[in-house]
Amino acid sequence: MTDMAQAKPQVTESSYVTLHYRIRLASNDQVIVSTFEDKPATLQLGAGQLASGLESCLLGMQAGQREIFMVSADKGYGEVNPDLYRPVSKKLLNQYAEEGTSFEPGEFVHFPAPDGGQFAGTVVEERDDHILFDFNHPLAGKALHFEVQLIGVL
């Protein structure tokens, strides 16, 4: 009887994976997040822990593989949606912010959601009676390099 090499499991749409990953902006190579310098991440695909376009890069990979994927904006975090630029009244902001809080362009601000969760927006500019926020994901509209070293697949 001969020993046949057992095939390594491949990543599927519902796999649990342990991996190191790095996300960089394609435009200037700025590192957005990296686990290579610390502990690897363990994620369940389909649970929303990564953008679906990034998860799709992992499909079919096996433990031990290392790849770099070029991910277009529409496949990563989506294109910028102009409808997600929204004014928030200064009166409302002052009800929830500590006295003396200023909102500077580029600042990331967390808001309480009606369901008890949170959502966030980036300050675009201050106007007379409101502040304009961008509620798109900070990586919306950006092409990415997604580097992956797959450690394990369940």
N, C-alpha and C positions, 0 to 999 in steps of 0.2 A: 504494500500500500504506500503510495507516495503522499508526501505532505504538500498540500497546495497552499500557496501564500494567501492568507486571508485578506480580502480587500478592506482597505480603510474606509470607515464611514464617510459619506459625503454630506456636505451641508444641504439641508432642505429648508423649505419655508417655515418649518416649526422646530428646527434644531435648536439646542442649547449649544453655544460655542464659547470657548475660552480662547482669547486672542489678545495680541498687542495690536494697537492701531494708532495711526497718526493721520490727522486731517490737516491739510495745508491749502491755502489759497493758491489757485493756479496762476493768478496774476503776478504775485510777488514772492511766493514760497513761504509766506508767513505761517507759522505753525499755530493752529487754532486749539488743538487738543492732541495730546500724545500720552500713551500709557507705556511706551518703551522704556522710560526712565524709572518706572515704578512697578506696581503689581499689574498683571494682565487683567483684562475685563472679562466677566462672564455675562453673556447676554442671551436672551431668548428671542429668536427671530419672530417677527410678527407681533411683538409686544409693544412696539413703539419706542424702543430704547435707542434705535438708530433710524434715520430717515430711510424710507422704503427703497429709495434709489441706491443707498449705500448697502443695505441688506442684500439687494439683488446681486451686487458684486460678489458676495460670499457664496452664492448658490453654486453647488458642484465642487467647491474647494474641499481639500482633505487636510487632515492634521499634518503639520510640517511645511505646508506651502507658505510662501511669502510672495506677495504680489503688490504692485502699485497700479491703481486704477485711475483713469482720468474720468471725472464725473461732471457732466455739463450741469449748468444751473437748474434746468428743468427736471433733471433726474435726481439732483441732490435735494436741496431744500426749496425748490420751486422758483419760479420767476417772481419778481417784485409785483405785488398786487397794489395798484394805486388806491383802491378802495380801503386799504388798511392804514392809510394816512388819515388820522382822525384828530379833531380838536378836542381838548379836555379843558373845561372851564377852570380858571384859577380859583374860583369860589369852591368848586368841588375838590380840587387838589389841596386847598388849604384846610378842608375839613379832615383830611386823612394824614397830611404831612405834619411833621414837627414844625413849630413856629420858627421862622427864619430860614426854612429850607429853600434852596434855589434849585432851579432845573436848568442845567447847562446843556447846550447842544452836544449830542453824542452820548449823553448819560443814559444808562439803562435803568429803568424805573419799574418796580414791581407793584402791581395793583391787586387788591383783594377781588376775587370773583364771587358772584352771588352764591355759588355752590360750596363756598368755603375754601376753594383752591386759590390759585394765583395765576395771573398772566402778566406779561411784561411788554413794555414798549420802549423805544429809543426816542429821546427828545430830539426834535428836528429844529424848532425855533419857537421863540416866545413872541406872542402877539399881544394886542391891547388887553383883551379880556380872557384869553385862553392860551394854551401851549399846544403846539402841533406835535403829535406823537406818530411814530412809525411802528405799527404793530405787526409788521412782517417779521419772520424769523431773521435774526441777524445775518445768517448766511444765504438768505434768499437773493437770487440774482447773481450768485457767485459760482464760477466753475471751481472745482476742487480736485486735489490729488488725495486719494484715499489709499494709504499704505497699510497692509495687513500682514501679520504673521500669525497664522492659525495654529493654535497649540492643541486644541482638542475639540471633538464633535460628539455630542450625545443626541 
